[in-house]
Amino acid sequence: MMVFDRGNTLHALCLVFVLLFFGLLQPALTHAESAQVKYVIDGDTVMLDDNRHVRLLAINTPEVEGKRRAEPGGEAAKRWLKARIEGKRVRLEPGQQKVDKYGRSLFYLFDAQGRLINEQLLAEGLAVLSIHPPNLKYLSRFQKAQQQAESQRLGVWRLPAYQKMTIAQLIKHKPKGWQRMLVRPETIKERGKFVRLILSSEADIRIEKKNLRYFPELNNYLHRELEVRGWASWRKGKVSILIRHPSALIIRDSHYRP
């Protein structure tokens, strides 16, 4: 016959509560880990001492000189990150997606003081939001940090290379890298794995159908002045802008200047 020992049971429950409260069970629950940063590659990418190539989740910083051409603001972001974490230990928290298409490990990084590095780069205006579902943790914090940097015109938000342009200007100048573009979608078309907001005979915004669940009804965007943030790609003289999350598509009716 099993004897129920109320005292022992209460003791065990209290012990579990204490462990949870002080975070001693956290590594098992979140799979967080720590590692030392061997060196900083650029503002959003680092190499760990175990030779893992890590990409910081949910943000993008301008390119530095290397395989690609340097972009304004890239060196500033790299210098900032080097000063904060190069040669130091960081806590790594993985996203839902663990590895990107380039084989890089995807993490949120925390410094020794517990500060979320991804968020700090946004707050300093050294990075811009770049959401890739399903990695949506800390989204509201990241959006708030970016909005504050943008309102204060910090970092990239004051640089001429990242000011808003019309689609006509985009088509004329064909700039490289991340851009901010003023658009007015006229119709919606579906083709293959994409739904497209048609801007003109020469331009569209494309959204993968698998990501539509994150967006409001796309009809809400039609005939509205929007700011789309991202990268333009060119094919046969036409431009298409891929977006993965509605944070990259902002209604600007009252601020639109063609």
N, C-alpha and C positions, 0 to 999 in steps of 0.2 A: 504494500500500500504506500503511495507517494504522500509524503508529508509536506504541506505547504508552509514554508518558513517565511513569514511576512517580513521579519526584520532583515534577512539576507536579501530578499527581493528588493526592498526599498533601498538597501545599501547599494546594490548593483545599479538600480535606476539612477541614483544620485551620482554615481561614478560616471555613467554614460553622459549625464547632463553636464557635469564639470568638464569632461573631455571635449564635448561639443562646444561649450561656452568659450573655452580658451583656445579653440581652433586646433587641438591636437589631432583630431580626426580629419581635418580639412584635406591633407594630401590624398587620403584615400577616397574622399568624396569628390574632389574637383580634379584630381590627377595633376595638380600643380607640382612644379619641381623647381629647383634652382640650378643655376649654372653660371660660369664666368664668361664674360664677353671677351673674346680674344682680340677682335678689332671691329671697328665700324666700317661697313662698305659704303653706305650712303645714309641719307636721313631716315630711311625706313627699312634698312636691311643690315643685319650684323652676322658675324661669324662667331660661334661659341668655341670654347676651348676643346670641346669634343668633336670639332669640325662640322657641326651642324650649321647649315645655312638657314638663317631665320628671317622671315618677313613679318613685320609688324602688321597686325590685323586692322582693317577698317580705315586705313589712312594711305595717302600717297604724298611723297615729297618730290620736288623737281629732280631731274637727273643730274648727276655729276659727270665730269669728263671721264670717259672710259670707252666701253663698247658703243655707247650712244653719245650724242653731242650734249654738252652741258646746257642746262636750262637755268634761267634766272632764279635765284633762291636756293639752288641745290647745295652749294657749298656752305651756305649759312646753316641749313638744316643738318648737314653732316657734322660741322664744327660743334653745334649745340649738343648733338647726340654723343659725340666723342667725349666731350667734357663731362657729360653726365654718367655714362656707363662703360666706356672702354676700359678694360682691365679690371672691372668690378663684377661682383656677383649680382645677378638679377633673379627675380622670381618669374617663372614662365607659366602662363595659363593658356592652354590650347583653346581654339575655337571648335565649333562643331565640325568644320572641315579642317583636317589636320595638315594637309600638304597641298600646295598649289600645283598648277600644271607644269611648273619649272622644277618641281622636286624640292622646293623650299618648305621648311616647317613653318606653320602659321601660329603665332602666339600674340597674346597681350603680355606686355612686359611691365614689371613693377621694379622700382629701384629699392635700395636698402631701407629707405624711409617709407616704403609702401606706396609711393606715388606711381600712378599709372602713366607710363611714358607716352603711350599712344595719345592719350588725352592731353598731356602737356604740350606735345608737338602741335596739336590743333590749337590750343589756347595761346601759343606763342605766334600763331600765324605762319608756322614753318611747314605745316602739312595741311592737306585738304581731305575732307571726308571722302572715302571710297568704299562703299558698302557692297560686299559680295555675299548675298544670302547663301547658306543659312547662318552666317556669322553675324548675329545681330546683338550680341551681348554688349552692354554699355552704350547702346545707340543713343539714348536720350542724353547721357552725359557728353558724348562726343558732339552731338548736335549743338548743345548749349555752349561748349567750349569753342566750336567754330563760329557760332553766331557772335560771341563776344569779341573774338579776334577780328572778324569781318567788320563789326560796328566800330571798332577802334582803328581799323585800317593797319593792322599789324602784319609784318612779313609779306607774304605773297599778295595780300589784299591791297597793298599800295603800289605794287610793281606794275608798270605799263604792260608787260607781257601777259598779264592775267586780267585785264579789264574786259568788260563785256563788249561783244561785237555782234553785228547782225550776220545772218546767213550770207547775205551778199558780200560782206567783207570777208567772211570765212572762205567763200568760194574764190574770191579774187586773190587773197594773200596765201591761202593754204598753209596756215601755221602748224607747227609740229607740237606734240605734247598736249597736256591737259588745258582745256579752254572753257570759257564761259560764253555761251551763245544765246542771243535773244531770238526767239522763234514764235511762230503762230501756226499751230497744226490746223489743217483744213479738213482732212478726212482720215479714216482708219482703214488699213488693209491688212489682211492676213495672208502669209505665204510661208509654207514650210513650218519651221519651228519658231518663227517670229511673228509678232504683231507689230505693225509699223504705223507711226503717226506721220502722215505725209505733210511735209512743209512746202514743197514745190516739186516741179518736175525733176529737179536736180538734187533734192535733199530730203532726208527722212530721219526719224528717230526709231530705233528698233529695240523691242523688248522681247526677250525669250518668253514663250508661253508658260514655261514652268515657273517664272517669277511673277506672273500676273496676280497671284494671290496676295502679293505685298502692296499692290497698287489700288487706288480707288478706281471706280468705273472710268475707263479711258475717255468716254464721251465728255467727262468733266473738263478735259484739257482742250477740247476742240474750240477754235476761234478765240482762244485766250492768249494773252501775251505771257510767254514763259521764259525763264532762264534755264537752259539745260547745261549741265556741267559734266564734262567728260572728254573723251578722245574721239576725234573725227577720223574716219577711214574713207579711202577713196577707191572707187572702182569704175572704170569706163566713164570718167568725167563726172561721176555723181558722188555725193558725200552722204555718209550714214553715220549716225552717232548711237553707239550702243550704251544703254543704261540698264542697270540691274535692280535698282531700288528707287522709290519715289523721292528719296532725299536728294537725288541728282536732278530733279525736275521741279522747279519752283515757280509758282504763279506770281507774276510781276505786273499785273494789269495797271496799277497806279504809277508804276515806275518805268514803264516801257518808253524808250526813246529810239525810234527807228533811224 
